Amino acid sequence: MRLLSRWMRRHRLLCLLGFGLVSAGIAWVRRRGGPPAAPPPAPAPSRQPIADLDTPAMGIPVREVAAELARDPGSASPDGVGVVPGTYPGSAKPLTDGAAPSPEYTVKGKEGSMLCHGPSSPYYKRTKADVWFRNEQDAAAAGFRAWSRNR
């Protein structure tokens, strides 16, 4: 203790500077408060029946898209939007949030590593899919390897 007090007497300016910086930091944290407030949620889009929509979406009239989905119900996702085919045979592109385009697509594919992750893979939840496949056989046919602990 005696040695510390001797050092503090010799280096008063340094000690004052250090205590001042610590005090300023504590005051800054207290003034800052909590995390910033979240922005208000966006208003929900209005849902109109497809029969009422005559305006073309991306150059294609909505009635034609609805008729095509009615002919091939397996190509529609649960919210009524068609599954967009992926760049590989038997694949589909993910939705904008990275989710599966429909419940039947259960295998995630990563284009960078050419690996696919099924629901049994330990990395399934944290993998963001570049493409989705219905099963691991479709992924293997497209050139993807199934994830394996031994590799």
BELGISUL-V490209 format. One record per run of one state. SS is the DSSP state (H for helix, E for strand, L for the rest). FROM is the first residue (numbers start at 0). LEN is the number of residues. If there is no record, write none. Layout:
BEGIN
ss={SS SS}
from={FROM FROM}
len={LEN LEN}
END
This chain:
BEGIN
ss={L H L H L H L E L E H L H E L E L E L E L E L E L E L H L E L}
from={0 1 10 11 32 49 52 55 57 59 61 71 72 75 76 81 82 84 85 90 93 106 110 114 117 130 133 135 141 144 146}
len={1 9 1 21 17 3 3 2 2 2 10 1 3 1 5 1 2 1 5 3 13 4 4 3 13 3 2 6 3 2 5}
END
